[in-house]
Amino acid sequence: MNMQSSEECLREAEESERLAGLARSVATRQIMTVMASKWRRLAKLAAERKSHGHRGIQPVDVFAKPN
């Protein structure tokens, strides 16, 4: 499994938001907006993992509701 850095995740979030802005349908816009939020959550988790020095792969359910 390839673990992405928080910077990479934030770039993906920005791209998802850009695509949401270009979407022609409401459904596509909503999906891309949700994906952007999931990428931002992954960026946060990646930053936390880096700051705590975690090297092992930890499973993450990005579709779970945040606490």
N, C-alpha and C positions, 0 to 999 in steps of 0.2 A: 504494500500500500504506500503510495507516495503522499507524504505529509506536506501540505503547502504552508508557506510562511504567511504571517498575518498580512504582509504587504501584497502577496499574490491574491489572497482572499479579498482584500479591499479592492484590488483592480477588477476582480470578477464581479464584485458588488456594483462598482461604478459602471461596468459594461452592461450588467443586467438592468440598471436604472436607465442607461442610455437607450437600450432596446425597448424598455417599457415606454419611454417617451416617443418612440417611433412606431409603436404598435398601432395597428389599425382597429383591432377589436378590443373590447373591454376585457374579455377573457384572457387574451394574451398579455395585456397590460397588467392585469392582476397577477398572473403567473410570474411574470418577470419581476414584479414588485416583491412578491413573496420570496423569489429566489435571491433577490438582492438582500433581503433581511436575513436569509439563511447564510449567505456568504459573509455578512457582517458578524453574525454570531460565530461562525467558524474563525473569523479573524480574531475576535476577542478570545476565543478558546486557545488559538495558536499563540497569541501573545502571552496569555496566562501560563501556558505550558512552557514557553521559552523562559519566562521570568522565574518559574519554579524549577527549572533545570530538568524537566521530564524528558527522558530520551526514549522511553518505551512507547509503543503505539497504544493509545487508549481509545476504545470504541466510543463513538459519540453519536447520539441520536439527535441530529440537527432538526428533525421534525417534531421533537418533543417540545411542549410549551415550556418557556423559561420559568424559573422559579421566581 
